[in-house]
Amino acid sequence: MKFKGVENKANPFSLDHYTDEQKAMFKKRDETKKRAEEFFKAMYDQSTAWVIVANVTVTYHNIYTGWAETFEQAWNALGYEITTDIVYRAVNGLPARSEKEEVKA
């Protein structure tokens, strides 16, 4: 398939260049994020659930400079104070905490 401006290159959205192990990890990560989204959607609403799940995964990445294999890994590694802050901000429509701000220990 040809994309505009990418005439002779492989599909940039193809998973063909990933190993089977990497594909399995992506699938596992996606499944755990969907379960977390359903959990938070049952308590709040869809958009709040998306914000919580996204902010937990991105905050984990920002702190540990890598992606968690599962949502639960990210949630548990961040700890009570950070995850509570993420949920509080999402539920109350507040902006996410910036990397420069610190959670008081």
N, CA, C and O atoms as a GROMACS GRO file, in nm:
protein
  420
    1MET      N    1   0.085  -0.118   0.000
    1MET     CA    2   0.000   0.000   0.000
    1MET      C    3   0.089   0.123   0.000
    1MET      O    4   0.188   0.130   0.073
    2LYS      N    5   0.054   0.220  -0.081
    2LYS     CA    6   0.132   0.342  -0.090
    2LYS      C    7   0.064   0.454  -0.012
    2LYS      O    8  -0.058   0.469  -0.016
    3PHE      N    9   0.145   0.530   0.058
    3PHE     CA   10   0.097   0.645   0.133
    3PHE      C   11   0.152   0.771   0.069
    3PHE      O   12   0.264   0.772   0.017
    4LYS      N   13   0.075   0.876   0.072
    4LYS     CA   14   0.117   1.003   0.015
    4LYS      C   15   0.247   1.048   0.083
    4LYS      O   16   0.252   1.058   0.205
    5GLY      N   17   0.349   1.076   0.004
    5GLY     CA   18   0.476   1.122   0.058
    5GLY      C   19   0.565   1.009   0.108
    5GLY      O   20   0.677   1.034   0.153
    6VAL      N   21   0.518   0.885   0.101
    6VAL     CA   22   0.595   0.770   0.149
    6VAL      C   23   0.587   0.663   0.041
    6VAL      O   24   0.551   0.548   0.068
    7GLU      N   25   0.621   0.700  -0.081
    7GLU     CA   26   0.596   0.615  -0.197
    7GLU      C   27   0.658   0.476  -0.187
    7GLU      O   28   0.586   0.377  -0.198
    8ASN      N   29   0.785   0.464  -0.167
    8ASN     CA   30   0.852   0.334  -0.174
    8ASN      C   31   0.889   0.279  -0.037
    8ASN      O   32   0.985   0.203  -0.025
    9LYS      N   33   0.819   0.316   0.063
    9LYS     CA   34   0.851   0.269   0.198
    9LYS      C   35   0.741   0.178   0.248
    9LYS      O   36   0.628   0.182   0.199
   10ALA      N   37   0.774   0.096   0.345
   10ALA     CA   38   0.676   0.006   0.404
   10ALA      C   39   0.568   0.085   0.477
   10ALA      O   40   0.589   0.200   0.514
   11ASN      N   41   0.456   0.022   0.498
   11ASN     CA   42   0.346   0.082   0.573
   11ASN      C   43   0.397   0.122   0.711
   11ASN      O   44   0.442   0.036   0.787
   12PRO      N   45   0.392   0.249   0.745
   12PRO     CA   46   0.447   0.292   0.874
   12PRO      C   47   0.365   0.243   0.994
   12PRO      O   48   0.411   0.250   1.108
   13PHE      N   49   0.244   0.193   0.969
   13PHE     CA   50   0.159   0.146   1.077
   13PHE      C   51   0.156  -0.006   1.087
   13PHE      O   52   0.081  -0.063   1.167
   14SER      N   53   0.237  -0.070   1.008
   14SER     CA   54   0.243  -0.216   1.007
   14SER      C   55   0.319  -0.268   1.128
   14SER      O   56   0.414  -0.205   1.175
   15LEU      N   57   0.276  -0.382   1.179
   15LEU     CA   58   0.346  -0.447   1.290
   15LEU      C   59   0.444  -0.553   1.239
   15LEU      O   60   0.499  -0.628   1.319
   16ASP      N   61   0.465  -0.558   1.109
   16ASP     CA   62   0.549  -0.662   1.049
   16ASP      C   63   0.693  -0.659   1.098
   16ASP      O   64   0.760  -0.763   1.100
   17HIS      N   65   0.742  -0.544   1.137
   17HIS     CA   66   0.883  -0.536   1.179
   17HIS      C   67   0.903  -0.570   1.327
   17HIS      O   68   1.015  -0.562   1.377
   18TYR      N   69   0.798  -0.606   1.397
   18TYR     CA   70   0.808  -0.646   1.538
   18TYR      C   71   0.815  -0.798   1.549
   18TYR      O   72   0.760  -0.869   1.465
   19THR      N   73   0.881  -0.846   1.653
   19THR     CA   74   0.887  -0.990   1.676
   19THR      C   75   0.754  -1.037   1.734
   19THR      O   76   0.672  -0.955   1.778
   20ASP      N   77   0.733  -1.167   1.734
   20ASP     CA   78   0.611  -1.223   1.793
   20ASP      C   79   0.602  -1.191   1.941
   20ASP      O   80   0.493  -1.168   1.994
   21GLU      N   81   0.717  -1.190   2.010
   21GLU     CA   82   0.719  -1.156   2.153
   21GLU      C   83   0.676  -1.012   2.176
   21GLU      O   84   0.601  -0.983   2.269
   22GLN      N   85   0.724  -0.921   2.091
   22GLN     CA   86   0.685  -0.781   2.104
   22GLN      C   87   0.536  -0.763   2.077
   22GLN      O   88   0.469  -0.687   2.146
   23LYS      N   89   0.486  -0.832   1.977
   23LYS     CA   90   0.344  -0.824   1.945
   23LYS      C   91   0.260  -0.876   2.061
   23LYS      O   92   0.154  -0.820   2.092
   24ALA      N   93   0.305  -0.984   2.125
   24ALA     CA   94   0.233  -1.039   2.240
   24ALA      C   95   0.234  -0.940   2.356
   24ALA      O   96   0.134  -0.927   2.426
   25MET      N   97   0.347  -0.870   2.376
   25MET     CA   98   0.356  -0.770   2.482
   25MET      C   99   0.259  -0.655   2.454
   25MET      O  100   0.191  -0.606   2.545
   26PHE      N  101   0.252  -0.610   2.328
   26PHE     CA  102   0.160  -0.502   2.292
   26PHE      C  103   0.016  -0.544   2.319
   26PHE      O  104  -0.064  -0.466   2.371
   27LYS      N  105  -0.016  -0.668   2.284
   27LYS     CA  106  -0.152  -0.718   2.304
   27LYS      C  107  -0.186  -0.724   2.453
   27LYS      O  108  -0.295  -0.685   2.494
   28LYS      N  109  -0.092  -0.774   2.533
   28LYS     CA  110  -0.114  -0.783   2.678
   28LYS      C  111  -0.132  -0.644   2.738
   28LYS      O  112  -0.221  -0.623   2.820
   29ARG      N  113  -0.048  -0.548   2.697
   29ARG     CA  114  -0.058  -0.411   2.747
   29ARG      C  115  -0.194  -0.350   2.711
   29ARG      O  116  -0.257  -0.284   2.793
   30ASP      N  117  -0.237  -0.373   2.588
   30ASP     CA  118  -0.365  -0.321   2.541
   30ASP      C  119  -0.482  -0.382   2.619
   30ASP      O  120  -0.576  -0.312   2.657
   31GLU      N  121  -0.476  -0.513   2.643
   31GLU     CA  122  -0.583  -0.580   2.717
   31GLU      C  123  -0.593  -0.528   2.860
   31GLU      O  124  -0.704  -0.508   2.911
   32THR      N  125  -0.480  -0.507   2.926
   32THR     CA  126  -0.486  -0.458   3.065
   32THR      C  127  -0.533  -0.314   3.070
   32THR      O  128  -0.602  -0.275   3.164
   33LYS      N  129  -0.498  -0.233   2.969
   33LYS     CA  130  -0.548  -0.096   2.964
   33LYS      C  131  -0.699  -0.093   2.942
   33LYS      O  132  -0.768  -0.009   2.998
   34LYS      N  133  -0.749  -0.186   2.860
   34LYS     CA  134  -0.894  -0.192   2.836
   34LYS      C  135  -0.968  -0.233   2.963
   34LYS      O  136  -1.075  -0.179   2.993
   35ARG      N  137  -0.912  -0.329   3.038
   35ARG     CA  138  -0.975  -0.368   3.165
   35ARG      C  139  -0.977  -0.252   3.263
   35ARG      O  140  -1.078  -0.229   3.330
   36ALA      N  141  -0.867  -0.178   3.272
   36ALA     CA  142  -0.861  -0.062   3.361
   36ALA      C  143  -0.961   0.044   3.316
   36ALA      O  144  -1.028   0.106   3.399
   37GLU      N  145  -0.971   0.065   3.186
   37GLU     CA  146  -1.066   0.163   3.133
   37GLU      C  147  -1.208   0.125   3.172
   37GLU      O  148  -1.286   0.212   3.213
   38GLU      N  149  -1.244   0.000   3.159
   38GLU     CA  150  -1.378  -0.046   3.196
   38GLU      C  151  -1.403  -0.027   3.346
   38GLU      O  152  -1.512   0.012   3.386
   39PHE      N  153  -1.302  -0.054   3.427
   39PHE     CA  154  -1.314  -0.036   3.571
   39PHE      C  155  -1.344   0.110   3.606
   39PHE      O  156  -1.437   0.138   3.681
   40PHE      N  157  -1.265   0.202   3.551
   40PHE     CA  158  -1.286   0.343   3.582
   40PHE      C  159  -1.412   0.398   3.517
   40PHE      O  160  -1.476   0.488   3.572
   41LYS      N  161  -1.449   0.345   3.401
   41LYS     CA  162  -1.572   0.389   3.333
   41LYS      C  163  -1.694   0.354   3.417
   41LYS      O  164  -1.793   0.428   3.418
   42ALA      N  165  -1.688   0.241   3.487
   42ALA     CA  166  -1.801   0.201   3.573
   42ALA      C  167  -1.817   0.297   3.691
   42ALA      O  168  -1.928   0.314   3.741
   43MET      N  169  -1.710   0.359   3.735
   43MET     CA  170  -1.717   0.452   3.848
   43MET      C  171  -1.740   0.596   3.804
   43MET      O  172  -1.808   0.672   3.874
   44TYR      N  173  -1.686   0.634   3.692
   44TYR     CA  174  -1.693   0.774   3.647
   44TYR      C  175  -1.762   0.778   3.511
   44TYR      O  176  -1.878   0.739   3.499
   45ASP      N  177  -1.693   0.825   3.410
   45ASP     CA  178  -1.746   0.826   3.274
   45ASP      C  179  -1.633   0.789   3.178
   45ASP      O  180  -1.518   0.773   3.220
   46GLN      N  181  -1.667   0.776   3.052
   46GLN     CA  182  -1.569   0.730   2.954
   46GLN      C  183  -1.448   0.822   2.943
   46GLN      O  184  -1.334   0.775   2.945
   47SER      N  185  -1.471   0.952   2.933
   47SER     CA  186  -1.358   1.043   2.914
   47SER      C  187  -1.268   1.046   3.037
   47SER      O  188  -1.146   1.055   3.024
   48THR      N  189  -1.326   1.039   3.156
   48THR     CA  190  -1.246   1.036   3.279
   48THR      C  191  -1.164   0.908   3.284
   48THR      O  192  -1.048   0.910   3.325
   49ALA      N  193  -1.224   0.797   3.242
   49ALA     CA  194  -1.151   0.670   3.239
   49ALA      C  195  -1.032   0.679   3.144
   49ALA      O  196  -0.923   0.632   3.176
   50TRP      N  197  -1.053   0.737   3.027
   50TRP     CA  198  -0.943   0.753   2.931
   50TRP      C  199  -0.830   0.837   2.989
   50TRP      O  200  -0.713   0.804   2.974
   51VAL      N  201  -0.867   0.946   3.056
   51VAL     CA  202  -0.767   1.036   3.114
   51VAL      C  203  -0.686   0.963   3.222
   51VAL      O  204  -0.564   0.975   3.226
   52ILE      N  205  -0.753   0.890   3.308
   52ILE     CA  206  -0.683   0.818   3.415
   52ILE      C  207  -0.586   0.716   3.357
   52ILE      O  208  -0.469   0.713   3.395
   53VAL      N  209  -0.635   0.634   3.265
   53VAL     CA  210  -0.549   0.529   3.208
   53VAL      C  211  -0.431   0.590   3.134
   53VAL      O  212  -0.317   0.544   3.150
   54ALA      N  213  -0.456   0.692   3.055
   54ALA     CA  214  -0.347   0.757   2.980
   54ALA      C  215  -0.246   0.820   3.074
   54ALA      O  216  -0.125   0.806   3.054
   55ASN      N  217  -0.294   0.891   3.176
   55ASN     CA  218  -0.201   0.959   3.266
   55ASN      C  219  -0.120   0.862   3.351
   55ASN      O  220  -0.005   0.890   3.383
   56VAL      N  221  -0.179   0.750   3.389
   56VAL     CA  222  -0.102   0.650   3.464
   56VAL      C  223   0.009   0.594   3.377
   56VAL      O  224   0.124   0.584   3.421
   57THR      N  225  -0.022   0.558   3.253
   57THR     CA  226   0.080   0.499   3.167
   57THR      C  227   0.189   0.600   3.130
   57THR      O  228   0.307   0.565   3.127
   58VAL      N  229   0.151   0.723   3.101
   58VAL     CA  230   0.250   0.824   3.065
   58VAL      C  231   0.334   0.866   3.185
   58VAL      O  232   0.454   0.887   3.172
   59THR      N  233   0.272   0.877   3.302
   59THR     CA  234   0.348   0.912   3.422
   59THR      C  235   0.451   0.804   3.453
   59THR      O  236   0.565   0.835   3.488
   60TYR      N  237   0.412   0.678   3.440
   60TYR     CA  238   0.507   0.568   3.458
   60TYR      C  239   0.624   0.584   3.360
   60TYR      O  240   0.740   0.573   3.399
   61HIS      N  241   0.592   0.611   3.235
   61HIS     CA  242   0.696   0.627   3.133
   61HIS      C  243   0.788   0.745   3.166
   61HIS      O  244   0.910   0.735   3.151
   62ASN      N  245   0.732   0.854   3.211
   62ASN     CA  246   0.813   0.971   3.244
   62ASN      C  247   0.906   0.945   3.362
   62ASN      O  248   1.019   0.996   3.364
   63ILE      N  249   0.861   0.869   3.459
   63ILE     CA  250   0.943   0.842   3.578
   63ILE      C  251   1.046   0.733   3.552
   63ILE      O  252   1.163   0.747   3.589
   64TYR      N  253   1.004   0.625   3.488
   64TYR     CA  254   1.091   0.508   3.471
   64TYR      C  255   1.153   0.498   3.332
   64TYR      O  256   1.224   0.401   3.303
   65THR      N  257   1.128   0.596   3.246
   65THR     CA  258   1.181   0.604   3.109
   65THR      C  259   1.166   0.474   3.030
   65THR      O  260   1.255   0.434   2.955
   66GLY      N  261   1.054   0.412   3.046
   66GLY     CA  262   1.019   0.292   2.971
   66GLY      C  263   0.870   0.269   2.988
   66GLY      O  264   0.808   0.329   3.075
   67TRP      N  265   0.814   0.182   2.907
   67TRP     CA  266   0.671   0.155   2.916
   67TRP      C  267   0.647   0.032   3.002
   67TRP      O  268   0.719  -0.067   2.991
   68ALA      N  269   0.548   0.039   3.086
   68ALA     CA  270   0.511  -0.076   3.170
   68ALA      C  271   0.453  -0.185   3.080
   68ALA      O  272   0.390  -0.157   2.978
   69GLU      N  273   0.476  -0.310   3.120
   69GLU     CA  274   0.421  -0.422   3.043
   69GLU      C  275   0.271  -0.434   3.060
   69GLU      O  276   0.202  -0.482   2.970
   70THR      N  277   0.219  -0.389   3.176
   70THR     CA  278   0.075  -0.392   3.201
   70THR      C  279   0.035  -0.264   3.272
   70THR      O  280   0.118  -0.194   3.330
   71PHE      N  281  -0.095  -0.235   3.267
   71PHE     CA  282  -0.146  -0.119   3.341
   71PHE      C  283  -0.123  -0.138   3.490
   71PHE      O  284  -0.087  -0.044   3.561
   72GLU      N  285  -0.144  -0.260   3.538
   72GLU     CA  286  -0.128  -0.288   3.682
   72GLU      C  287   0.015  -0.263   3.727
   72GLU      O  288   0.037  -0.213   3.838
   73GLN      N  289   0.112  -0.296   3.644
   73GLN     CA  290   0.251  -0.270   3.678
   73GLN      C  291   0.274  -0.120   3.695
   73GLN      O  292   0.340  -0.077   3.790
   74ALA      N  293   0.221  -0.042   3.603
   74ALA     CA  294   0.237   0.104   3.612
   74ALA      C  295   0.168   0.158   3.736
   74ALA      O  296   0.225   0.238   3.810
   75TRP      N  297   0.046   0.113   3.761
   75TRP     CA  298  -0.032   0.159   3.876
   75TRP      C  299   0.041   0.128   4.007
   75TRP      O  300   0.056   0.216   4.092
   76ASN      N  301   0.087   0.006   4.022
   76ASN     CA  302   0.154  -0.035   4.146
   76ASN      C  303   0.288   0.034   4.164
   76ASN      O  304   0.325   0.069   4.276
   77ALA      N  305   0.362   0.053   4.056
   77ALA     CA  306   0.493   0.117   4.066
   77ALA      C  307   0.480   0.264   4.104
   77ALA      O  308   0.567   0.318   4.174
   78LEU      N  309   0.374   0.329   4.059
   78LEU     CA  310   0.358   0.472   4.089
   78LEU      C  311   0.322   0.497   4.235
   78LEU      O  312   0.358   0.600   4.291
   79GLY      N  313   0.253   0.405   4.295
   79GLY     CA  314   0.220   0.420   4.437
   79GLY      C  315   0.095   0.500   4.462
   79GLY      O  316   0.037   0.561   4.371
   80TYR      N  317   0.055   0.500   4.588
   80TYR     CA  318  -0.071   0.558   4.631
   80TYR      C  319  -0.082   0.708   4.603
   80TYR      O  320  -0.182   0.754   4.548
   81GLU      N  321   0.020   0.784   4.640
   81GLU     CA  322   0.010   0.930   4.627
   81GLU      C  323  -0.002   0.976   4.483
   81GLU      O  324  -0.083   1.064   4.451
   82ILE      N  325   0.078   0.919   4.396
   82ILE     CA  326   0.074   0.962   4.256
   82ILE      C  327  -0.056   0.918   4.189
   82ILE      O  328  -0.119   0.997   4.119
   83THR      N  329  -0.097   0.793   4.210
   83THR     CA  330  -0.221   0.746   4.146
   83THR      C  331  -0.344   0.819   4.200
   83THR      O  332  -0.436   0.848   4.125
   84THR      N  333  -0.344   0.847   4.330
   84THR     CA  334  -0.455   0.922   4.387
   84THR      C  335  -0.462   1.062   4.327
   84THR      O  336  -0.570   1.113   4.299
   85ASP      N  337  -0.346   1.124   4.308
   85ASP     CA  338  -0.341   1.256   4.247
   85ASP      C  339  -0.392   1.252   4.104
   85ASP      O  340  -0.466   1.341   4.062
   86ILE      N  341  -0.354   1.150   4.029
   86ILE     CA  342  -0.401   1.136   3.890
   86ILE      C  343  -0.553   1.123   3.886
   86ILE      O  344  -0.619   1.191   3.808
   87VAL      N  345  -0.608   1.036   3.970
   87VAL     CA  346  -0.754   1.016   3.972
   87VAL      C  347  -0.824   1.144   4.016
   87VAL      O  348  -0.923   1.184   3.956
   88TYR      N  349  -0.774   1.209   4.121
   88TYR     CA  350  -0.835   1.332   4.172
   88TYR      C  351  -0.840   1.439   4.062
   88TYR      O  352  -0.943   1.503   4.041
   89ARG      N  353  -0.728   1.456   3.993
   89ARG     CA  354  -0.723   1.558   3.888
   89ARG      C  355  -0.816   1.523   3.771
   89ARG      O  356  -0.882   1.611   3.716
   90ALA      N  357  -0.822   1.396   3.735
   90ALA     CA  358  -0.909   1.355   3.624
   90ALA      C  359  -1.056   1.375   3.660
   90ALA      O  360  -1.133   1.427   3.579
   91VAL      N  361  -1.094   1.334   3.779
   91VAL     CA  362  -1.234   1.342   3.822
   91VAL      C  363  -1.279   1.488   3.834
   91VAL      O  364  -1.395   1.520   3.807
   92ASN      N  365  -1.188   1.575   3.875
   92ASN     CA  366  -1.223   1.715   3.896
   92ASN      C  367  -1.190   1.806   3.778
   92ASN      O  368  -1.200   1.928   3.788
   93GLY      N  369  -1.151   1.746   3.666
   93GLY     CA  370  -1.124   1.824   3.545
   93GLY      C  371  -1.003   1.915   3.555
   93GLY      O  372  -0.995   2.016   3.485
   94LEU      N  373  -0.909   1.879   3.639
   94LEU     CA  374  -0.788   1.959   3.656
   94LEU      C  375  -0.681   1.911   3.559
   94LEU      O  376  -0.683   1.795   3.517
   95PRO      N  377  -0.586   1.998   3.523
   95PRO     CA  378  -0.479   1.954   3.433
   95PRO      C  379  -0.388   1.853   3.502
   95PRO      O  380  -0.377   1.851   3.625
   96ALA      N  381  -0.324   1.770   3.422
   96ALA     CA  382  -0.229   1.673   3.477
   96ALA      C  383  -0.113   1.748   3.541
   96ALA      O  384  -0.079   1.858   3.500
   97ARG      N  385  -0.054   1.686   3.640
   97ARG     CA  386   0.062   1.745   3.707
   97ARG      C  387   0.178   1.746   3.609
   97ARG      O  388   0.201   1.648   3.537
   98SER      N  389   0.251   1.855   3.606
   98SER     CA  390   0.365   1.862   3.515
   98SER      C  391   0.482   1.784   3.574
   98SER      O  392   0.484   1.754   3.693
   99GLU      N  393   0.578   1.752   3.489
   99GLU     CA  394   0.694   1.677   3.536
   99GLU      C  395   0.772   1.755   3.640
   99GLU      O  396   0.839   1.696   3.724
  100LYS      N  397   0.765   1.888   3.634
  100LYS     CA  398   0.842   1.971   3.728
  100LYS      C  399   0.778   1.975   3.865
  100LYS      O  400   0.847   2.001   3.964
  101GLU      N  401   0.648   1.951   3.872
  101GLU     CA  402   0.582   1.950   4.002
  101GLU      C  403   0.614   1.820   4.072
  101GLU      O  404   0.628   1.715   4.008
  102GLU      N  405   0.627   1.826   4.202
  102GLU     CA  406   0.654   1.704   4.279
  102GLU      C  407   0.535   1.672   4.366
  102GLU      O  408   0.469   1.761   4.419
  103VAL      N  409   0.509   1.544   4.381
  103VAL     CA  410   0.407   1.499   4.475
  103VAL      C  411   0.472   1.500   4.612
  103VAL      O  412   0.578   1.441   4.630
  104LYS      N  413   0.409   1.566   4.708
  104LYS     CA  414   0.466   1.573   4.842
  104LYS      C  415   0.461   1.438   4.907
  104LYS      O  416   0.356   1.372   4.910
  105ALA      N  417   0.572   1.396   4.959
  105ALA     CA  418   0.580   1.264   5.023
  105ALA      C  419   0.533   1.270   5.167
  105ALA      O  420   0.532   1.168   5.236
   0.00000   0.00000   0.00000
